[in-house]
């Protein structure tokens, strides 16, 4: 079976939701190729100390971001994923093995701690204590890996492109 690269809406517009534990680099690349905005839920929703706004405010911010450009968007992240996936023409589940993406998370976290790359949330500087705690991104990725595999595996079974859905899994 020949599966198209991206489905889109048939009119040249693409609303792509990238889910999984890690994906902003891939998402930004896809957005550039499609010439649509890249929306990082990390940048949109996270505040200092990994805080987020209320559920209603999260939903409002996401809906406003999705309305920016009629040609579409590429959104990465798992917050409020149901709201986004309902509007998406394509869902890409990035599911690399933990041994592959964990070193990348460690590297990017180190670069943020050393102020070489920007933080996940504007105006917030991560600290070594936060990073090494159970509130940090490293623990989050390790502890959420199995949950994400189960959650998105179930979603994939229902919405796989080969079955007429809009989701695909990239795991290599």
Phi and psi in radians as a Rosetta constraint file:
Dihedral C 1 N 2 CA 2 C 2 CIRCULARHARMONIC -1.705 0.35
Dihedral N 2 CA 2 C 2 N 3 CIRCULARHARMONIC 1.942 0.35
Dihedral C 2 N 3 CA 3 C 3 CIRCULARHARMONIC -1.711 0.35
Dihedral N 3 CA 3 C 3 N 4 CIRCULARHARMONIC 2.265 0.35
Dihedral C 3 N 4 CA 4 C 4 CIRCULARHARMONIC -1.137 0.35
Dihedral N 4 CA 4 C 4 N 5 CIRCULARHARMONIC 2.717 0.35
Dihedral C 4 N 5 CA 5 C 5 CIRCULARHARMONIC -0.990 0.35
Dihedral N 5 CA 5 C 5 N 6 CIRCULARHARMONIC -0.987 0.35
Dihedral C 5 N 6 CA 6 C 6 CIRCULARHARMONIC -2.408 0.35
Dihedral N 6 CA 6 C 6 N 7 CIRCULARHARMONIC 2.574 0.35
Dihedral C 6 N 7 CA 7 C 7 CIRCULARHARMONIC -1.396 0.35
Dihedral N 7 CA 7 C 7 N 8 CIRCULARHARMONIC -0.860 0.35
Dihedral C 7 N 8 CA 8 C 8 CIRCULARHARMONIC 1.129 0.35
Dihedral N 8 CA 8 C 8 N 9 CIRCULARHARMONIC -2.952 0.35
Dihedral C 8 N 9 CA 9 C 9 CIRCULARHARMONIC -1.756 0.35
Dihedral N 9 CA 9 C 9 N 10 CIRCULARHARMONIC 0.114 0.35
Dihedral C 9 N 10 CA 10 C 10 CIRCULARHARMONIC 1.496 0.35
Dihedral N 10 CA 10 C 10 N 11 CIRCULARHARMONIC -0.091 0.35
Dihedral C 10 N 11 CA 11 C 11 CIRCULARHARMONIC -2.058 0.35
Dihedral N 11 CA 11 C 11 N 12 CIRCULARHARMONIC 0.262 0.35
Dihedral C 11 N 12 CA 12 C 12 CIRCULARHARMONIC 1.504 0.35
Dihedral N 12 CA 12 C 12 N 13 CIRCULARHARMONIC 0.177 0.35
Dihedral C 12 N 13 CA 13 C 13 CIRCULARHARMONIC -1.861 0.35
Dihedral N 13 CA 13 C 13 N 14 CIRCULARHARMONIC 2.454 0.35
Dihedral C 13 N 14 CA 14 C 14 CIRCULARHARMONIC -2.272 0.35
Dihedral N 14 CA 14 C 14 N 15 CIRCULARHARMONIC 2.257 0.35
Dihedral C 14 N 15 CA 15 C 15 CIRCULARHARMONIC -2.161 0.35
Dihedral N 15 CA 15 C 15 N 16 CIRCULARHARMONIC 1.729 0.35
Dihedral C 15 N 16 CA 16 C 16 CIRCULARHARMONIC -1.911 0.35
Dihedral N 16 CA 16 C 16 N 17 CIRCULARHARMONIC 2.221 0.35
Dihedral C 16 N 17 CA 17 C 17 CIRCULARHARMONIC -1.919 0.35
Dihedral N 17 CA 17 C 17 N 18 CIRCULARHARMONIC 2.102 0.35
Dihedral C 17 N 18 CA 18 C 18 CIRCULARHARMONIC -1.833 0.35
Dihedral N 18 CA 18 C 18 N 19 CIRCULARHARMONIC 2.102 0.35
Dihedral C 18 N 19 CA 19 C 19 CIRCULARHARMONIC -2.084 0.35
Dihedral N 19 CA 19 C 19 N 20 CIRCULARHARMONIC 2.891 0.35
Dihedral C 19 N 20 CA 20 C 20 CIRCULARHARMONIC 2.263 0.35
Dihedral N 20 CA 20 C 20 N 21 CIRCULARHARMONIC -2.991 0.35
Dihedral C 20 N 21 CA 21 C 21 CIRCULARHARMONIC -1.404 0.35
Dihedral N 21 CA 21 C 21 N 22 CIRCULARHARMONIC -0.413 0.35
Dihedral C 21 N 22 CA 22 C 22 CIRCULARHARMONIC -2.645 0.35
Dihedral N 22 CA 22 C 22 N 23 CIRCULARHARMONIC 2.356 0.35
Dihedral C 22 N 23 CA 23 C 23 CIRCULARHARMONIC -2.987 0.35
Dihedral N 23 CA 23 C 23 N 24 CIRCULARHARMONIC 0.022 0.35
Dihedral C 23 N 24 CA 24 C 24 CIRCULARHARMONIC -1.094 0.35
Dihedral N 24 CA 24 C 24 N 25 CIRCULARHARMONIC -0.622 0.35
Dihedral C 24 N 25 CA 25 C 25 CIRCULARHARMONIC -1.132 0.35
Dihedral N 25 CA 25 C 25 N 26 CIRCULARHARMONIC -0.817 0.35
Dihedral C 25 N 26 CA 26 C 26 CIRCULARHARMONIC -1.114 0.35
Dihedral N 26 CA 26 C 26 N 27 CIRCULARHARMONIC -0.739 0.35
Dihedral C 26 N 27 CA 27 C 27 CIRCULARHARMONIC -1.095 0.35
Dihedral N 27 CA 27 C 27 N 28 CIRCULARHARMONIC -0.775 0.35
Dihedral C 27 N 28 CA 28 C 28 CIRCULARHARMONIC -1.081 0.35
Dihedral N 28 CA 28 C 28 N 29 CIRCULARHARMONIC -0.681 0.35
Dihedral C 28 N 29 CA 29 C 29 CIRCULARHARMONIC -1.111 0.35
Dihedral N 29 CA 29 C 29 N 30 CIRCULARHARMONIC -0.810 0.35
Dihedral C 29 N 30 CA 30 C 30 CIRCULARHARMONIC -1.074 0.35
Dihedral N 30 CA 30 C 30 N 31 CIRCULARHARMONIC -0.767 0.35
Dihedral C 30 N 31 CA 31 C 31 CIRCULARHARMONIC -1.058 0.35
Dihedral N 31 CA 31 C 31 N 32 CIRCULARHARMONIC -0.724 0.35
Dihedral C 31 N 32 CA 32 C 32 CIRCULARHARMONIC -1.080 0.35
Dihedral N 32 CA 32 C 32 N 33 CIRCULARHARMONIC -0.783 0.35
Dihedral C 32 N 33 CA 33 C 33 CIRCULARHARMONIC -1.138 0.35
Dihedral N 33 CA 33 C 33 N 34 CIRCULARHARMONIC -0.601 0.35
Dihedral C 33 N 34 CA 34 C 34 CIRCULARHARMONIC -1.530 0.35
Dihedral N 34 CA 34 C 34 N 35 CIRCULARHARMONIC -0.168 0.35
Dihedral C 34 N 35 CA 35 C 35 CIRCULARHARMONIC 1.036 0.35
Dihedral N 35 CA 35 C 35 N 36 CIRCULARHARMONIC 0.806 0.35
Dihedral C 35 N 36 CA 36 C 36 CIRCULARHARMONIC -2.257 0.35
Dihedral N 36 CA 36 C 36 N 37 CIRCULARHARMONIC 2.838 0.35
Dihedral C 36 N 37 CA 37 C 37 CIRCULARHARMONIC -1.120 0.35
Dihedral N 37 CA 37 C 37 N 38 CIRCULARHARMONIC 2.509 0.35
Dihedral C 37 N 38 CA 38 C 38 CIRCULARHARMONIC -1.725 0.35
Dihedral N 38 CA 38 C 38 N 39 CIRCULARHARMONIC 2.203 0.35
Dihedral C 38 N 39 CA 39 C 39 CIRCULARHARMONIC -2.076 0.35
Dihedral N 39 CA 39 C 39 N 40 CIRCULARHARMONIC 2.005 0.35
Dihedral C 39 N 40 CA 40 C 40 CIRCULARHARMONIC -1.651 0.35
Dihedral N 40 CA 40 C 40 N 41 CIRCULARHARMONIC 2.066 0.35
Dihedral C 40 N 41 CA 41 C 41 CIRCULARHARMONIC -1.109 0.35
Dihedral N 41 CA 41 C 41 N 42 CIRCULARHARMONIC -0.514 0.35
Dihedral C 41 N 42 CA 42 C 42 CIRCULARHARMONIC -1.016 0.35
Dihedral N 42 CA 42 C 42 N 43 CIRCULARHARMONIC -0.862 0.35
Dihedral C 42 N 43 CA 43 C 43 CIRCULARHARMONIC -1.206 0.35
Dihedral N 43 CA 43 C 43 N 44 CIRCULARHARMONIC -0.582 0.35
Dihedral C 43 N 44 CA 44 C 44 CIRCULARHARMONIC -1.329 0.35
Dihedral N 44 CA 44 C 44 N 45 CIRCULARHARMONIC -0.586 0.35
Dihedral C 44 N 45 CA 45 C 45 CIRCULARHARMONIC -2.042 0.35
Dihedral N 45 CA 45 C 45 N 46 CIRCULARHARMONIC -0.486 0.35
Dihedral C 45 N 46 CA 46 C 46 CIRCULARHARMONIC -1.406 0.35
Dihedral N 46 CA 46 C 46 N 47 CIRCULARHARMONIC 2.463 0.35
Dihedral C 46 N 47 CA 47 C 47 CIRCULARHARMONIC -2.112 0.35
Dihedral N 47 CA 47 C 47 N 48 CIRCULARHARMONIC -3.115 0.35
Dihedral C 47 N 48 CA 48 C 48 CIRCULARHARMONIC -0.908 0.35
Dihedral N 48 CA 48 C 48 N 49 CIRCULARHARMONIC 2.411 0.35
Dihedral C 48 N 49 CA 49 C 49 CIRCULARHARMONIC 1.240 0.35
Dihedral N 49 CA 49 C 49 N 50 CIRCULARHARMONIC 0.429 0.35
Dihedral C 49 N 50 CA 50 C 50 CIRCULARHARMONIC 1.063 0.35
Dihedral N 50 CA 50 C 50 N 51 CIRCULARHARMONIC 0.611 0.35
Dihedral C 50 N 51 CA 51 C 51 CIRCULARHARMONIC -1.533 0.35
Dihedral N 51 CA 51 C 51 N 52 CIRCULARHARMONIC 2.685 0.35
Dihedral C 51 N 52 CA 52 C 52 CIRCULARHARMONIC -2.290 0.35
Dihedral N 52 CA 52 C 52 N 53 CIRCULARHARMONIC 2.737 0.35
Dihedral C 52 N 53 CA 53 C 53 CIRCULARHARMONIC -1.187 0.35
Dihedral N 53 CA 53 C 53 N 54 CIRCULARHARMONIC 3.090 0.35
Dihedral C 53 N 54 CA 54 C 54 CIRCULARHARMONIC -1.059 0.35
Dihedral N 54 CA 54 C 54 N 55 CIRCULARHARMONIC 2.832 0.35
Dihedral C 54 N 55 CA 55 C 55 CIRCULARHARMONIC -0.985 0.35
Dihedral N 55 CA 55 C 55 N 56 CIRCULARHARMONIC -0.748 0.35
Dihedral C 55 N 56 CA 56 C 56 CIRCULARHARMONIC -1.114 0.35
Dihedral N 56 CA 56 C 56 N 57 CIRCULARHARMONIC -0.744 0.35
Dihedral C 56 N 57 CA 57 C 57 CIRCULARHARMONIC -1.193 0.35
Dihedral N 57 CA 57 C 57 N 58 CIRCULARHARMONIC -0.659 0.35
Dihedral C 57 N 58 CA 58 C 58 CIRCULARHARMONIC -1.003 0.35
Dihedral N 58 CA 58 C 58 N 59 CIRCULARHARMONIC -0.853 0.35
Dihedral C 58 N 59 CA 59 C 59 CIRCULARHARMONIC -1.063 0.35
Dihedral N 59 CA 59 C 59 N 60 CIRCULARHARMONIC -0.756 0.35
Dihedral C 59 N 60 CA 60 C 60 CIRCULARHARMONIC -1.070 0.35
Dihedral N 60 CA 60 C 60 N 61 CIRCULARHARMONIC -0.782 0.35
Dihedral C 60 N 61 CA 61 C 61 CIRCULARHARMONIC -1.099 0.35
Dihedral N 61 CA 61 C 61 N 62 CIRCULARHARMONIC -0.742 0.35
Dihedral C 61 N 62 CA 62 C 62 CIRCULARHARMONIC -1.146 0.35
Dihedral N 62 CA 62 C 62 N 63 CIRCULARHARMONIC -0.802 0.35
Dihedral C 62 N 63 CA 63 C 63 CIRCULARHARMONIC -1.095 0.35
Dihedral N 63 CA 63 C 63 N 64 CIRCULARHARMONIC -0.709 0.35
Dihedral C 63 N 64 CA 64 C 64 CIRCULARHARMONIC -1.117 0.35
Dihedral N 64 CA 64 C 64 N 65 CIRCULARHARMONIC -0.712 0.35
Dihedral C 64 N 65 CA 65 C 65 CIRCULARHARMONIC -1.141 0.35
Dihedral N 65 CA 65 C 65 N 66 CIRCULARHARMONIC -0.694 0.35
Dihedral C 65 N 66 CA 66 C 66 CIRCULARHARMONIC -1.169 0.35
Dihedral N 66 CA 66 C 66 N 67 CIRCULARHARMONIC -0.425 0.35
Dihedral C 66 N 67 CA 67 C 67 CIRCULARHARMONIC -1.508 0.35
Dihedral N 67 CA 67 C 67 N 68 CIRCULARHARMONIC -0.027 0.35
Dihedral C 67 N 68 CA 68 C 68 CIRCULARHARMONIC -1.006 0.35
Dihedral N 68 CA 68 C 68 N 69 CIRCULARHARMONIC -0.730 0.35
Dihedral C 68 N 69 CA 69 C 69 CIRCULARHARMONIC -2.418 0.35
Dihedral N 69 CA 69 C 69 N 70 CIRCULARHARMONIC 2.145 0.35
Dihedral C 69 N 70 CA 70 C 70 CIRCULARHARMONIC -1.156 0.35
Dihedral N 70 CA 70 C 70 N 71 CIRCULARHARMONIC -0.307 0.35
Dihedral C 70 N 71 CA 71 C 71 CIRCULARHARMONIC -1.319 0.35
Dihedral N 71 CA 71 C 71 N 72 CIRCULARHARMONIC -0.280 0.35
Dihedral C 71 N 72 CA 72 C 72 CIRCULARHARMONIC 2.198 0.35
Dihedral N 72 CA 72 C 72 N 73 CIRCULARHARMONIC -2.786 0.35
Dihedral C 72 N 73 CA 73 C 73 CIRCULARHARMONIC -2.937 0.35
Dihedral N 73 CA 73 C 73 N 74 CIRCULARHARMONIC 2.890 0.35
Dihedral C 73 N 74 CA 74 C 74 CIRCULARHARMONIC -2.209 0.35
Dihedral N 74 CA 74 C 74 N 75 CIRCULARHARMONIC 2.071 0.35
Dihedral C 74 N 75 CA 75 C 75 CIRCULARHARMONIC -1.992 0.35
Dihedral N 75 CA 75 C 75 N 76 CIRCULARHARMONIC 2.300 0.35
Dihedral C 75 N 76 CA 76 C 76 CIRCULARHARMONIC -2.021 0.35
Dihedral N 76 CA 76 C 76 N 77 CIRCULARHARMONIC 2.446 0.35
Dihedral C 76 N 77 CA 77 C 77 CIRCULARHARMONIC 2.360 0.35
Dihedral N 77 CA 77 C 77 N 78 CIRCULARHARMONIC 2.868 0.35
Dihedral C 77 N 78 CA 78 C 78 CIRCULARHARMONIC -1.877 0.35
Dihedral N 78 CA 78 C 78 N 79 CIRCULARHARMONIC -0.172 0.35
Dihedral C 78 N 79 CA 79 C 79 CIRCULARHARMONIC -1.134 0.35
Dihedral N 79 CA 79 C 79 N 80 CIRCULARHARMONIC 2.351 0.35
Dihedral C 79 N 80 CA 80 C 80 CIRCULARHARMONIC 0.875 0.35
Dihedral N 80 CA 80 C 80 N 81 CIRCULARHARMONIC 0.673 0.35
Dihedral C 80 N 81 CA 81 C 81 CIRCULARHARMONIC -1.086 0.35
Dihedral N 81 CA 81 C 81 N 82 CIRCULARHARMONIC -0.450 0.35
Dihedral C 81 N 82 CA 82 C 82 CIRCULARHARMONIC -1.151 0.35
Dihedral N 82 CA 82 C 82 N 83 CIRCULARHARMONIC -0.763 0.35
Dihedral C 82 N 83 CA 83 C 83 CIRCULARHARMONIC -1.032 0.35
Dihedral N 83 CA 83 C 83 N 84 CIRCULARHARMONIC -0.773 0.35
Dihedral C 83 N 84 CA 84 C 84 CIRCULARHARMONIC -1.245 0.35
Dihedral N 84 CA 84 C 84 N 85 CIRCULARHARMONIC -0.839 0.35
Dihedral C 84 N 85 CA 85 C 85 CIRCULARHARMONIC -1.072 0.35
Dihedral N 85 CA 85 C 85 N 86 CIRCULARHARMONIC -0.536 0.35
Dihedral C 85 N 86 CA 86 C 86 CIRCULARHARMONIC -1.063 0.35
Dihedral N 86 CA 86 C 86 N 87 CIRCULARHARMONIC -0.598 0.35
Dihedral C 86 N 87 CA 87 C 87 CIRCULARHARMONIC -1.646 0.35
Dihedral N 87 CA 87 C 87 N 88 CIRCULARHARMONIC -0.185 0.35
Dihedral C 87 N 88 CA 88 C 88 CIRCULARHARMONIC -1.305 0.35
Dihedral N 88 CA 88 C 88 N 89 CIRCULARHARMONIC 2.534 0.35
Dihedral C 88 N 89 CA 89 C 89 CIRCULARHARMONIC -1.534 0.35
Dihedral N 89 CA 89 C 89 N 90 CIRCULARHARMONIC -0.429 0.35
Dihedral C 89 N 90 CA 90 C 90 CIRCULARHARMONIC -2.484 0.35
Dihedral N 90 CA 90 C 90 N 91 CIRCULARHARMONIC 2.466 0.35
Dihedral C 90 N 91 CA 91 C 91 CIRCULARHARMONIC -2.177 0.35
Dihedral N 91 CA 91 C 91 N 92 CIRCULARHARMONIC 2.199 0.35
Dihedral C 91 N 92 CA 92 C 92 CIRCULARHARMONIC -2.008 0.35
Dihedral N 92 CA 92 C 92 N 93 CIRCULARHARMONIC 2.108 0.35
Dihedral C 92 N 93 CA 93 C 93 CIRCULARHARMONIC -1.708 0.35
Dihedral N 93 CA 93 C 93 N 94 CIRCULARHARMONIC 1.928 0.35
Dihedral C 93 N 94 CA 94 C 94 CIRCULARHARMONIC -1.458 0.35
Dihedral N 94 CA 94 C 94 N 95 CIRCULARHARMONIC 2.000 0.35
Dihedral C 94 N 95 CA 95 C 95 CIRCULARHARMONIC -2.296 0.35
Dihedral N 95 CA 95 C 95 N 96 CIRCULARHARMONIC 1.011 0.35
Dihedral C 95 N 96 CA 96 C 96 CIRCULARHARMONIC -1.275 0.35
Dihedral N 96 CA 96 C 96 N 97 CIRCULARHARMONIC 2.790 0.35
Dihedral C 96 N 97 CA 97 C 97 CIRCULARHARMONIC -1.129 0.35
Dihedral N 97 CA 97 C 97 N 98 CIRCULARHARMONIC 2.616 0.35
Dihedral C 97 N 98 CA 98 C 98 CIRCULARHARMONIC -0.949 0.35
Dihedral N 98 CA 98 C 98 N 99 CIRCULARHARMONIC -0.698 0.35
Dihedral C 98 N 99 CA 99 C 99 CIRCULARHARMONIC -1.108 0.35
Dihedral N 99 CA 99 C 99 N 100 CIRCULARHARMONIC -0.385 0.35
Dihedral C 99 N 100 CA 100 C 100 CIRCULARHARMONIC -1.487 0.35
Dihedral N 100 CA 100 C 100 N 101 CIRCULARHARMONIC -0.795 0.35
Dihedral C 100 N 101 CA 101 C 101 CIRCULARHARMONIC -1.581 0.35
Dihedral N 101 CA 101 C 101 N 102 CIRCULARHARMONIC -0.388 0.35
Dihedral C 101 N 102 CA 102 C 102 CIRCULARHARMONIC -1.060 0.35
Dihedral N 102 CA 102 C 102 N 103 CIRCULARHARMONIC -0.781 0.35
Dihedral C 102 N 103 CA 103 C 103 CIRCULARHARMONIC -1.050 0.35
Dihedral N 103 CA 103 C 103 N 104 CIRCULARHARMONIC -0.567 0.35
Dihedral C 103 N 104 CA 104 C 104 CIRCULARHARMONIC -1.193 0.35
Dihedral N 104 CA 104 C 104 N 105 CIRCULARHARMONIC -0.698 0.35
Dihedral C 104 N 105 CA 105 C 105 CIRCULARHARMONIC -1.106 0.35
Dihedral N 105 CA 105 C 105 N 106 CIRCULARHARMONIC -0.779 0.35
Dihedral C 105 N 106 CA 106 C 106 CIRCULARHARMONIC -1.037 0.35
Dihedral N 106 CA 106 C 106 N 107 CIRCULARHARMONIC -0.769 0.35
Dihedral C 106 N 107 CA 107 C 107 CIRCULARHARMONIC -1.126 0.35
Dihedral N 107 CA 107 C 107 N 108 CIRCULARHARMONIC -0.844 0.35
Dihedral C 107 N 108 CA 108 C 108 CIRCULARHARMONIC -1.124 0.35
Dihedral N 108 CA 108 C 108 N 109 CIRCULARHARMONIC -0.640 0.35
Dihedral C 108 N 109 CA 109 C 109 CIRCULARHARMONIC -1.124 0.35
Dihedral N 109 CA 109 C 109 N 110 CIRCULARHARMONIC -0.762 0.35
Dihedral C 109 N 110 CA 110 C 110 CIRCULARHARMONIC -1.056 0.35
Dihedral N 110 CA 110 C 110 N 111 CIRCULARHARMONIC -0.763 0.35
Dihedral C 110 N 111 CA 111 C 111 CIRCULARHARMONIC -1.090 0.35
Dihedral N 111 CA 111 C 111 N 112 CIRCULARHARMONIC -0.641 0.35
Dihedral C 111 N 112 CA 112 C 112 CIRCULARHARMONIC -1.186 0.35
Dihedral N 112 CA 112 C 112 N 113 CIRCULARHARMONIC -0.740 0.35
Dihedral C 112 N 113 CA 113 C 113 CIRCULARHARMONIC -1.084 0.35
Dihedral N 113 CA 113 C 113 N 114 CIRCULARHARMONIC -0.564 0.35
Dihedral C 113 N 114 CA 114 C 114 CIRCULARHARMONIC -1.576 0.35
Dihedral N 114 CA 114 C 114 N 115 CIRCULARHARMONIC 0.128 0.35
Dihedral C 114 N 115 CA 115 C 115 CIRCULARHARMONIC 1.048 0.35
Dihedral N 115 CA 115 C 115 N 116 CIRCULARHARMONIC 0.560 0.35
Dihedral C 115 N 116 CA 116 C 116 CIRCULARHARMONIC -1.559 0.35
Dihedral N 116 CA 116 C 116 N 117 CIRCULARHARMONIC -0.598 0.35
Dihedral C 116 N 117 CA 117 C 117 CIRCULARHARMONIC -2.177 0.35
Dihedral N 117 CA 117 C 117 N 118 CIRCULARHARMONIC 2.773 0.35
Dihedral C 117 N 118 CA 118 C 118 CIRCULARHARMONIC -1.174 0.35
Dihedral N 118 CA 118 C 118 N 119 CIRCULARHARMONIC 2.756 0.35
Dihedral C 118 N 119 CA 119 C 119 CIRCULARHARMONIC -1.286 0.35
Dihedral N 119 CA 119 C 119 N 120 CIRCULARHARMONIC 2.948 0.35
Dihedral C 119 N 120 CA 120 C 120 CIRCULARHARMONIC -1.182 0.35
Dihedral N 120 CA 120 C 120 N 121 CIRCULARHARMONIC -0.546 0.35
Dihedral C 120 N 121 CA 121 C 121 CIRCULARHARMONIC -2.172 0.35
Dihedral N 121 CA 121 C 121 N 122 CIRCULARHARMONIC 2.296 0.35
Dihedral C 121 N 122 CA 122 C 122 CIRCULARHARMONIC -0.997 0.35
Dihedral N 122 CA 122 C 122 N 123 CIRCULARHARMONIC 2.311 0.35
Dihedral C 122 N 123 CA 123 C 123 CIRCULARHARMONIC 1.415 0.35
Dihedral N 123 CA 123 C 123 N 124 CIRCULARHARMONIC 0.128 0.35
Dihedral C 123 N 124 CA 124 C 124 CIRCULARHARMONIC -2.116 0.35
Dihedral N 124 CA 124 C 124 N 125 CIRCULARHARMONIC 2.279 0.35
Dihedral C 124 N 125 CA 125 C 125 CIRCULARHARMONIC -1.944 0.35
Dihedral N 125 CA 125 C 125 N 126 CIRCULARHARMONIC 2.092 0.35
Dihedral C 125 N 126 CA 126 C 126 CIRCULARHARMONIC -1.182 0.35
Dihedral N 126 CA 126 C 126 N 127 CIRCULARHARMONIC 2.672 0.35
Dihedral C 126 N 127 CA 127 C 127 CIRCULARHARMONIC -2.036 0.35
Dihedral N 127 CA 127 C 127 N 128 CIRCULARHARMONIC 2.792 0.35
Dihedral C 127 N 128 CA 128 C 128 CIRCULARHARMONIC -1.010 0.35
Dihedral N 128 CA 128 C 128 N 129 CIRCULARHARMONIC -0.723 0.35
Dihedral C 128 N 129 CA 129 C 129 CIRCULARHARMONIC -1.052 0.35
Dihedral N 129 CA 129 C 129 N 130 CIRCULARHARMONIC -0.756 0.35
Dihedral C 129 N 130 CA 130 C 130 CIRCULARHARMONIC -1.151 0.35
Dihedral N 130 CA 130 C 130 N 131 CIRCULARHARMONIC -0.781 0.35
Dihedral C 130 N 131 CA 131 C 131 CIRCULARHARMONIC -1.069 0.35
Dihedral N 131 CA 131 C 131 N 132 CIRCULARHARMONIC -0.693 0.35
Dihedral C 131 N 132 CA 132 C 132 CIRCULARHARMONIC -1.531 0.35
Dihedral N 132 CA 132 C 132 N 133 CIRCULARHARMONIC -0.001 0.35
Dihedral C 132 N 133 CA 133 C 133 CIRCULARHARMONIC -1.614 0.35
Dihedral N 133 CA 133 C 133 N 134 CIRCULARHARMONIC 3.083 0.35
Dihedral C 133 N 134 CA 134 C 134 CIRCULARHARMONIC -1.295 0.35
Dihedral N 134 CA 134 C 134 N 135 CIRCULARHARMONIC -0.075 0.35
Dihedral C 134 N 135 CA 135 C 135 CIRCULARHARMONIC -1.616 0.35
Dihedral N 135 CA 135 C 135 N 136 CIRCULARHARMONIC -0.128 0.35
Dihedral C 135 N 136 CA 136 C 136 CIRCULARHARMONIC -1.455 0.35
Dihedral N 136 CA 136 C 136 N 137 CIRCULARHARMONIC 2.910 0.35
Dihedral C 136 N 137 CA 137 C 137 CIRCULARHARMONIC -1.115 0.35
Dihedral N 137 CA 137 C 137 N 138 CIRCULARHARMONIC -0.588 0.35
Dihedral C 137 N 138 CA 138 C 138 CIRCULARHARMONIC -1.161 0.35
Dihedral N 138 CA 138 C 138 N 139 CIRCULARHARMONIC -0.871 0.35
Dihedral C 138 N 139 CA 139 C 139 CIRCULARHARMONIC -1.087 0.35
Dihedral N 139 CA 139 C 139 N 140 CIRCULARHARMONIC -0.688 0.35
Dihedral C 139 N 140 CA 140 C 140 CIRCULARHARMONIC -1.026 0.35
Dihedral N 140 CA 140 C 140 N 141 CIRCULARHARMONIC -0.836 0.35
Dihedral C 140 N 141 CA 141 C 141 CIRCULARHARMONIC -1.103 0.35
Dihedral N 141 CA 141 C 141 N 142 CIRCULARHARMONIC -0.751 0.35
Dihedral C 141 N 142 CA 142 C 142 CIRCULARHARMONIC -1.158 0.35
Dihedral N 142 CA 142 C 142 N 143 CIRCULARHARMONIC -0.810 0.35
Dihedral C 142 N 143 CA 143 C 143 CIRCULARHARMONIC -1.282 0.35
Dihedral N 143 CA 143 C 143 N 144 CIRCULARHARMONIC -0.429 0.35
Dihedral C 143 N 144 CA 144 C 144 CIRCULARHARMONIC -1.645 0.35
Dihedral N 144 CA 144 C 144 N 145 CIRCULARHARMONIC -0.158 0.35
Dihedral C 144 N 145 CA 145 C 145 CIRCULARHARMONIC -0.975 0.35
Dihedral N 145 CA 145 C 145 N 146 CIRCULARHARMONIC -0.916 0.35
Dihedral C 145 N 146 CA 146 C 146 CIRCULARHARMONIC -1.132 0.35
Dihedral N 146 CA 146 C 146 N 147 CIRCULARHARMONIC -0.713 0.35
Dihedral C 146 N 147 CA 147 C 147 CIRCULARHARMONIC -1.068 0.35
Dihedral N 147 CA 147 C 147 N 148 CIRCULARHARMONIC -0.798 0.35
Dihedral C 147 N 148 CA 148 C 148 CIRCULARHARMONIC -1.109 0.35
Dihedral N 148 CA 148 C 148 N 149 CIRCULARHARMONIC -0.713 0.35
Dihedral C 148 N 149 CA 149 C 149 CIRCULARHARMONIC -1.045 0.35
Dihedral N 149 CA 149 C 149 N 150 CIRCULARHARMONIC -0.766 0.35
Dihedral C 149 N 150 CA 150 C 150 CIRCULARHARMONIC -1.182 0.35
Dihedral N 150 CA 150 C 150 N 151 CIRCULARHARMONIC -0.871 0.35
Dihedral C 150 N 151 CA 151 C 151 CIRCULARHARMONIC -1.045 0.35
Dihedral N 151 CA 151 C 151 N 152 CIRCULARHARMONIC -0.889 0.35
Dihedral C 151 N 152 CA 152 C 152 CIRCULARHARMONIC -1.361 0.35
Dihedral N 152 CA 152 C 152 N 153 CIRCULARHARMONIC -0.422 0.35
Dihedral C 152 N 153 CA 153 C 153 CIRCULARHARMONIC -1.113 0.35
Dihedral N 153 CA 153 C 153 N 154 CIRCULARHARMONIC -0.741 0.35
Dihedral C 153 N 154 CA 154 C 154 CIRCULARHARMONIC -1.148 0.35
Dihedral N 154 CA 154 C 154 N 155 CIRCULARHARMONIC -0.717 0.35
Dihedral C 154 N 155 CA 155 C 155 CIRCULARHARMONIC -1.124 0.35
Dihedral N 155 CA 155 C 155 N 156 CIRCULARHARMONIC -0.725 0.35
Dihedral C 155 N 156 CA 156 C 156 CIRCULARHARMONIC -1.074 0.35
Dihedral N 156 CA 156 C 156 N 157 CIRCULARHARMONIC -0.715 0.35
Dihedral C 156 N 157 CA 157 C 157 CIRCULARHARMONIC -1.041 0.35
Dihedral N 157 CA 157 C 157 N 158 CIRCULARHARMONIC -0.552 0.35
Dihedral C 157 N 158 CA 158 C 158 CIRCULARHARMONIC -1.507 0.35
Dihedral N 158 CA 158 C 158 N 159 CIRCULARHARMONIC -0.533 0.35
Dihedral C 158 N 159 CA 159 C 159 CIRCULARHARMONIC -2.187 0.35
Dihedral N 159 CA 159 C 159 N 160 CIRCULARHARMONIC 0.418 0.35
Dihedral C 159 N 160 CA 160 C 160 CIRCULARHARMONIC -1.053 0.35
Dihedral N 160 CA 160 C 160 N 161 CIRCULARHARMONIC 2.381 0.35
Dihedral C 160 N 161 CA 161 C 161 CIRCULARHARMONIC -0.975 0.35
Dihedral N 161 CA 161 C 161 N 162 CIRCULARHARMONIC -0.730 0.35
Dihedral C 161 N 162 CA 162 C 162 CIRCULARHARMONIC -1.073 0.35
Dihedral N 162 CA 162 C 162 N 163 CIRCULARHARMONIC -0.329 0.35
Dihedral C 162 N 163 CA 163 C 163 CIRCULARHARMONIC -1.798 0.35
Dihedral N 163 CA 163 C 163 N 164 CIRCULARHARMONIC 0.256 0.35
Dihedral C 163 N 164 CA 164 C 164 CIRCULARHARMONIC 1.596 0.35
Dihedral N 164 CA 164 C 164 N 165 CIRCULARHARMONIC 0.108 0.35
Dihedral C 164 N 165 CA 165 C 165 CIRCULARHARMONIC -1.547 0.35
Dihedral N 165 CA 165 C 165 N 166 CIRCULARHARMONIC -2.761 0.35
Dihedral C 165 N 166 CA 166 C 166 CIRCULARHARMONIC -2.274 0.35
Dihedral N 166 CA 166 C 166 N 167 CIRCULARHARMONIC 0.284 0.35
Dihedral C 166 N 167 CA 167 C 167 CIRCULARHARMONIC -2.009 0.35
Dihedral N 167 CA 167 C 167 N 168 CIRCULARHARMONIC 2.485 0.35
Dihedral C 167 N 168 CA 168 C 168 CIRCULARHARMONIC -2.359 0.35
Dihedral N 168 CA 168 C 168 N 169 CIRCULARHARMONIC 2.758 0.35
Dihedral C 168 N 169 CA 169 C 169 CIRCULARHARMONIC -2.065 0.35
Dihedral N 169 CA 169 C 169 N 170 CIRCULARHARMONIC 2.270 0.35
Dihedral C 169 N 170 CA 170 C 170 CIRCULARHARMONIC -1.988 0.35
Dihedral N 170 CA 170 C 170 N 171 CIRCULARHARMONIC 2.056 0.35
Dihedral C 170 N 171 CA 171 C 171 CIRCULARHARMONIC -2.350 0.35
Dihedral N 171 CA 171 C 171 N 172 CIRCULARHARMONIC 0.396 0.35
